[in-house]
Amino acid sequence: MINVIKRVAIGIAVLLGVCAFYTGYRELFLATGWTWPFEVDDITLPSLPSIVGALFDPVQEDGELLISLLFKAALFTAKEAFVGFVIGTIFGFALGAVIARFQMLERGLMPYVVGSQTIPILAIAPIVVVGLGSLSIAGWTPTDWLRVSVISAYLTFFPVTVNTVRGLESADPRAIELMRSYASGEWAIFLKLRLPASLPYLFGAFRIAATACVIGAIIGELPSSIQGGLGGAIINFNQYYVLNPQNLWATNLMAAALGISFFLVIVIAEKLLVHRPPETLA
């Protein structure tokens, strides 16, 4: 309990520090008139009170509050990100388990796994969204948001694949030999030894994938013209940035909060399931 309080206190202290730095940087440049590396004003760097205040202003006259609009958009994007996280995790774990089981595949497949992440996601997103839109399976066509989830899965599977291989290979060789001496099969060794040993590595990948899947969902919404998510809100508010820059900054804060929420869920699950650090497993 004490450790939890310390972590929360540190997190709050860091957040306050970032806010203080932002405000101090803004006020210093406004007071001195410095223009390098860019001119600071209410458009380039809106004040924090104006950004927070914009959340409680209606988007249109007598319309919905911005915070309500962004919350609904965040839930929509969260659905896409969660489905993408699940798909990417399942695919990444399965691929990593196959590579770890058959060592010869590591040299053959891993370069392609790594190479897949060198392609810009902005180049992949329209190909996936448009390509899957023309796909029909027994009369069923993937919905727009499901196609966006594939983009999230694309960013999720890489860290999961790499850490699955590392985790499954981290099991103590002496323990493996001991289980084999008791006539344990490869499946039993996998479930009772390799999989538990890989949990710290897997959750390390999940922490990375938790934020990556949110980024993938937001980027995937751009070429699909989905207006219900945070990606659509970013496009809309970007068009009127000069008039209301606070709206776009507030949207960015909501996107960051969504990514942090996903990350915290993984951290809590890790605390409940993993009780040993990776270095004690080697």
C-alpha positions, 0 to 999 in steps of 0.5 A: 500500500505504501508503494502504491501511495509513493507511485501515485505521489510521484506521478502527481509530482511529475504531472505538476512539474510538467504543467509548471514547466509548460506555464513557466516556458510560456510566461518567460517567452511572453515576457521576454519576447523571444521568438526562437525556436518559435513565437509563443502566443495564445495560438502556438501555446495556449494557456493551461487554464484556457485548455481546461476551460475549453473542455467545459465550453460548448463546441457550438452555441447551445451545443454539446460540451467539448468534454462530453464530445471528446469522452464519447470519441475516446470510448469509440477509439478505445473500442478500436484500440482494445480489439486491435490490442487483442488481435495483435496480442494473439497473433504476436504471441502465436508467432513468437511461440512458433519461433521459440519452438523452432529455432531455425525460424528465428533467423528466417522470420525475425528479419521480416518481423523487424522490417515490418515496423520500418514501414511508416504507419501512415503508408500502411493505414490507407492500404489496410482500410481501403483493402479490407473494405473491398473484402467480403467473406460469405457476404460479410464485409469488415466495418470501418472501425474493425478495419481500424483495429487492424492498424492497432493490431499491426503496431501491437504484434511486434513488441509481443512477438519479440518479447514472447521469443525472449520470454519463452527462451528465458526458462532455466535450462536446468529446469527444462532438463529436469522436467524432461528427465521426468518424461514431461512433454513439450506441451507440459514444459511450455505450460508449466515452465516456459509460459510462467517464465515469459510473463514478465517479458510479455507484460513488458511488451503489453505496456508498450503495446497498450499505448501503441494500439491507441496511436494506431487506432487514432492514425487508422481513423484518418484515411477511413474518414471516421468522425466518431473517434479521436482521429476525426476530432483531431482533423475537425479541430485542426481545420479551425486551429487558428480560431480555437487552438484550445480545442485541439490541445484538449483533444490531445490531452484526451488522447493522452489520457486514453493511452495512459488508461490502457497503460495503467490497466496493464500495470495493474494486471501485471501486479496481480499476476507477476510476482518475480522480475525477469532477472530472477528467472534467468 
